Amino acid sequence: MDATNDCPSCGAPIPADLASCPGCGDPLAGAREVAVEPMRQQALFAFSLLKSAGFHPILAFHDEGGEPHTLEAEEPFSLGGGLMIPVTTTFGVYVPRSEAEESARVLEDARLGGIETET
């Protein structure tokens, strides 16, 4: 794997250990998605598991077009000014691409080990 890749937004090189672009600041330009969950609680569980394992996860929601938008894990989240979140909203957990393979393995091991993501 190359040490850098180019930002899809501005073309700046992004080192493998960074998720955000140092050129334009796109927070997910160098990130890889390692989990997609239908509920925020499940995504928060994956986020917390990866964070406690020493990874650098980023939480995001996917809009109707599937485009990810970063979220702060500690902040409340709602779309539409407090209305219910659409049923089709999914949440993703991203990591810098250098962490993608190992963090995906950690999440898979947790699922195989019977750790439930639902609260």
MARMARDO-243687 format. One record per residue (C-alpha): residue number from 1; x, y, z; residue in one letter. Coordinates in nm, 3 decimals, padded with zeros to 5 digits. Example, Ala and Ser with C-alpha at 12.3 -4.5 7.8 and 13.67 -1.06 7.14 Angstrom:
2
{1; {01.230; -00.450; 00.780}; 'A'},
{2; {01.367; -00.106; 00.714}; 'S'},
***
This chain:
119
{1; {00.000; 00.000; 00.000}; 'M'},
{2; {00.128; 00.347; -00.083}; 'D'},
{3; {00.230; 00.576; 00.202}; 'A'},
{4; {-00.002; 00.848; 00.069}; 'T'},
{5; {-00.307; 00.884; -00.149}; 'N'},
{6; {-00.459; 01.194; -00.303}; 'D'},
{7; {-00.757; 01.381; -00.161}; 'C'},
{8; {-01.064; 01.340; -00.383}; 'P'},
{9; {-01.163; 01.700; -00.302}; 'S'},
{10; {-00.842; 01.898; -00.360}; 'C'},
{11; {-00.581; 01.647; -00.482}; 'G'},
{12; {-00.340; 01.704; -00.192}; 'A'},
{13; {-00.146; 01.398; -00.074}; 'P'},
{14; {-00.281; 01.237; 00.245}; 'I'},
{15; {-00.049; 01.021; 00.456}; 'P'},
{16; {-00.196; 00.677; 00.542}; 'A'},
{17; {-00.210; 00.756; 00.913}; 'D'},
{18; {-00.439; 01.060; 00.866}; 'L'},
{19; {-00.813; 01.053; 00.805}; 'A'},
{20; {-00.850; 01.423; 00.723}; 'S'},
{21; {-00.689; 01.606; 00.434}; 'C'},
{22; {-00.409; 01.840; 00.540}; 'P'},
{23; {-00.480; 02.052; 00.230}; 'G'},
{24; {-00.854; 02.125; 00.240}; 'C'},
{25; {-00.952; 01.978; 00.577}; 'G'},
{26; {-01.201; 01.723; 00.440}; 'D'},
{27; {-01.242; 01.509; 00.756}; 'P'},
{28; {-01.290; 01.176; 00.574}; 'L'},
{29; {-01.071; 01.219; 00.264}; 'A'},
{30; {-00.812; 00.965; 00.385}; 'G'},
{31; {-01.050; 00.750; 00.589}; 'A'},
{32; {-01.196; 00.406; 00.523}; 'R'},
{33; {-01.536; 00.291; 00.645}; 'E'},
{34; {-01.511; -00.012; 00.872}; 'V'},
{35; {-01.868; -00.033; 01.001}; 'A'},
{36; {-02.215; 00.062; 00.879}; 'V'},
{37; {-02.494; 00.037; 01.133}; 'E'},
{38; {-02.869; 00.105; 01.106}; 'P'},
{39; {-02.885; 00.260; 01.452}; 'M'},
{40; {-02.673; 00.527; 01.615}; 'R'},
{41; {-02.631; 00.320; 01.934}; 'Q'},
{42; {-02.474; 00.037; 01.734}; 'Q'},
{43; {-02.237; 00.277; 01.556}; 'A'},
{44; {-02.146; 00.435; 01.891}; 'L'},
{45; {-02.065; 00.090; 02.028}; 'F'},
{46; {-01.831; 00.017; 01.735}; 'A'},
{47; {-01.681; 00.367; 01.770}; 'F'},
{48; {-01.619; 00.316; 02.144}; 'S'},
{49; {-01.474; -00.032; 02.094}; 'L'},
{50; {-01.226; 00.094; 01.836}; 'L'},
{51; {-01.136; 00.400; 02.043}; 'K'},
{52; {-01.068; 00.184; 02.351}; 'S'},
{53; {-00.847; -00.042; 02.134}; 'A'},
{54; {-00.627; 00.255; 02.043}; 'G'},
{55; {-00.765; 00.331; 01.697}; 'F'},
{56; {-00.875; 00.675; 01.575}; 'H'},
{57; {-01.241; 00.626; 01.474}; 'P'},
{58; {-01.467; 00.892; 01.327}; 'I'},
{59; {-01.846; 00.871; 01.355}; 'L'},
{60; {-02.065; 00.982; 01.063}; 'A'},
{61; {-02.421; 00.964; 00.940}; 'F'},
{62; {-02.511; 00.899; 00.577}; 'H'},
{63; {-02.752; 01.141; 00.411}; 'D'},
{64; {-03.020; 01.031; 00.162}; 'E'},
{65; {-02.759; 01.020; -00.114}; 'G'},
{66; {-02.526; 00.802; 00.094}; 'G'},
{67; {-02.277; 01.084; 00.154}; 'E'},
{68; {-02.114; 01.066; 00.500}; 'P'},
{69; {-02.122; 01.364; 00.738}; 'H'},
{70; {-01.911; 01.354; 01.053}; 'T'},
{71; {-02.068; 01.366; 01.399}; 'L'},
{72; {-01.932; 01.424; 01.746}; 'E'},
{73; {-01.991; 01.103; 01.941}; 'A'},
{74; {-02.082; 01.292; 02.260}; 'E'},
{75; {-02.330; 01.530; 02.095}; 'E'},
{76; {-02.702; 01.457; 02.048}; 'P'},
{77; {-02.802; 01.398; 01.688}; 'F'},
{78; {-03.122; 01.461; 01.497}; 'S'},
{79; {-03.209; 01.547; 01.139}; 'L'},
{80; {-03.486; 01.783; 01.040}; 'G'},
{81; {-03.484; 02.016; 01.336}; 'G'},
{82; {-03.576; 01.761; 01.600}; 'G'},
{83; {-03.804; 01.546; 01.387}; 'L'},
{84; {-03.754; 01.173; 01.380}; 'M'},
{85; {-03.449; 01.048; 01.192}; 'I'},
{86; {-03.554; 00.890; 00.862}; 'P'},
{87; {-03.561; 00.511; 00.872}; 'V'},
{88; {-03.307; 00.500; 00.589}; 'T'},
{89; {-03.042; 00.695; 00.782}; 'T'},
{90; {-02.740; 00.478; 00.852}; 'T'},
{91; {-02.433; 00.553; 01.056}; 'F'},
{92; {-02.076; 00.471; 00.967}; 'G'},
{93; {-01.753; 00.439; 01.156}; 'V'},
{94; {-01.439; 00.544; 00.970}; 'Y'},
{95; {-01.068; 00.517; 01.052}; 'V'},
{96; {-00.748; 00.633; 00.882}; 'P'},
{97; {-00.675; 00.389; 00.601}; 'R'},
{98; {-00.362; 00.260; 00.778}; 'S'},
{99; {-00.594; 00.133; 01.056}; 'E'},
{100; {-00.872; -00.001; 00.835}; 'A'},
{101; {-00.770; -00.366; 00.804}; 'E'},
{102; {-00.688; -00.418; 01.171}; 'E'},
{103; {-00.990; -00.225; 01.301}; 'S'},
{104; {-01.225; -00.422; 01.072}; 'A'},
{105; {-01.073; -00.740; 01.216}; 'R'},
{106; {-01.133; -00.615; 01.572}; 'V'},
{107; {-01.499; -00.544; 01.493}; 'L'},
{108; {-01.542; -00.883; 01.325}; 'E'},
{109; {-01.381; -01.059; 01.622}; 'D'},
{110; {-01.620; -00.875; 01.855}; 'A'},
{111; {-01.919; -00.992; 01.648}; 'R'},
{112; {-01.788; -01.349; 01.632}; 'L'},
{113; {-01.722; -01.339; 02.005}; 'G'},
{114; {-02.087; -01.264; 02.068}; 'G'},
{115; {-02.049; -00.904; 02.178}; 'I'},
{116; {-02.381; -00.743; 02.097}; 'E'},
{117; {-02.389; -00.394; 01.949}; 'T'},
{118; {-02.746; -00.327; 02.054}; 'E'},
{119; {-02.814; -00.168; 02.390}; 'T'},
***
